[in-house]
Amino acid sequence: MENFWDFNVWGAFNLVAVLLFGLLVGHALKRTIPLLKKSLIPTAVLGGVVLLLVSILFKSVTGQEFFNTEFFGGKGSANLEVITYHALALGFIASALRNSQQKMTKARANEVFNSGVTTVSTYLLQAVLGLGITIVAAMVIADFFPAAGVLLPFGFGQGTGQAMNYGTIYENDFGFVGGKSFGLTIAAMGFISASIGGVIHLYILRKKGRVTLSTGEDGEMLTEGVEDKDELPMQSTLDKMTIQIALIALSYFLAQMLMFLLGLILPGMKSVIYGFNFLLGVMAATVVKTVLNFLLKKKRIRKKHTNNFLLTRASNFCFDLMVVAGIAAIRLDLVSRYWGILLILGVVGLVSTYWYNNIVARKLFRDYQEEQFVAMYGMLTGTASAGIMLLRELDSQFKTPAADNLVYQNFPAIVFGFPMMLLAVLAPKEPMLTLGILAAFFLVMNVILFRAQIFGRKKEKGK
């Protein structure tokens, strides 16, 4: 029987409360310190860094892990990883439940497709370079995990949640000590790369007279409409926010059942299957949304049950919580011997992502080259929110399609990116073979991406 005054009862709440307090501290720092105010570092990253510093200071004074104290129920570090894991999927599910009202023309569909292929090609470039670096490092450093570099695209390209997911797989299934912290550290470096590379590029554009940098107060993103006329009212027999949370929970429950069944069918792939919680969550959310739209069309229900405004808020909350929890969960003592390799991976990730996306934007998105570049660069080093923050400095009203490309590119990116996720599990067993396959896959994706330039020129020569 639990006593309500025990920290076993309060530990989980205390953990979430401290994470949210960290977000508030990050927000205050962002708003009051001029240097941070002008920077593009996300508030959630600042909050996570604050908690990480508190954790380091606490351990240096007491010798204890801050999040494993009795105050957090004795298992706060493990719960940080659980929060990061679930928040990733819940954020994607909330986004997937949104209804899109925009019509897709053939030209726009082509741009969205190219954006998705660019995303996967960048993942592959990061994976090839990262894996190449750590294979060489394993030849020099005894007992170093040669496949560690595959975490570069998951940390830079996909963010905190996936970096931790694959770091956990490498740690639990393949014996990479500190794999989780290695992946989370790469993700944190990705956010820094988004800020550094993005700020440098924007300052170059400012010198050319292309842009005036925002101070953070003006040019705030306009909010979308709160609700449509054909939706359920905000308050009826059940609050509308409660309905959104229930639909998100239902989608995630269905995804869990699907993962459970796949785990029974493929017991040897359990770690990989549960690592795809976000992907299966998106699939389940799409099914739920399709059923709701079908019932609405058949007039089995009279009003729309989903609300884009509230779903966006829920998604953003999940991603903020994921980032702050992921950075707070980093164990620097576990990766201290790898700082040289981590720094090399970070610099290579920044430079290669900047260079490649700049080329793609110049060749394929000439009507809004700079807007597409900063949006994609920010997303592929940090998160979609980092891409949006960079984009707002050039296109505060989102008049170009660059912001929409970030949203709609997910489907082609998932389709083409899925094989790379499977290759990430092959890498610890056959690093050199995986490197070759990834390099070949990268070439194929670039043929697809630059198909008009490659095959168009051949046709012209044939004429």
C-alpha angles and dihedrals in degrees: 000000000000122000110220091223093059120104087231085074096040101035098090092045091048090053094052091043092053091048091052091045087053089054090052091050090049089050091051092049091048092051100043108035109076095211093051091041091059093042125089095226108134116246091235090058091052090049091050092048091051091053091045090054091047089051092050092047092047092052093047090054102038104020089231131114105253096220093045095060122115089258088072095041093265095280105068095129091058090046091052088060091047091051091049091048096050097037090060093057095039091052092052092045092053090051092047092053091060117108117233117217097181119107116227118225122198092254092049091046088055091051092048090049091050090049090053092048090048089055093053093042089054091049089053094047090051091046094049093048094041095048091045090054095050094044088057090044091053089057090057104033117059116238093003114152105247095201094055091103091068086074089070096082091042092051097039102027102035105022139223100329099054093039088058093043094056093037087057092050091050091047099045102034103030105029099247099159108217093013093142093051091044091056094043091049090053089050091052090049088051091059089050090049090051090054098042098043093040095049093047091050093048092049090051089052090047091054088052089052094248099120145014110218117238122236091218098256101074125055093034113176112267113242120237124242112292095226143348125238094247094056131097112272118262092251124027129123086323127028112251093232089055089054092052091050090047092052091048090049092047091052092049091047090054089049090052091052090050091050090048092053093045089049090056092049095043106026092167090059098051095115092051094044093051089044087063092059091124093051095047088044090057090049091051091047090051090053092049091048092048092051092049092049090048092051090048092050091049088046093238084131122030103206137042111260098197123077119198095205095054093040090054090051091049091048093049091048091053093049093047090050091046094053097046092045093046095053092043089053094060113119104207092187089064094054100034092106091053100054094111092054092043092054092049090050090048095051093044090048092051097046097042094046091048094047097044098045091047090056093047093048092050094049103038109022103043095148091062103011100151095043092051092046098052092043094051095040091051092048095045094051099033125001138299088271090058089052091050092050091053091045092053090064090062102027109022093169094044093237092155121068092243095103092049090049089061090056102042098039090075096085098054088039092055092046095050096033097054095083090054090057089055091047088055088067091049093052098079090052099041110014097167094046090048091050090054093048092048091050091050091046089052091054092049092050091051091052087054092045096049095034093126093052095043101042095029091061091048090055091049091051090048090056 
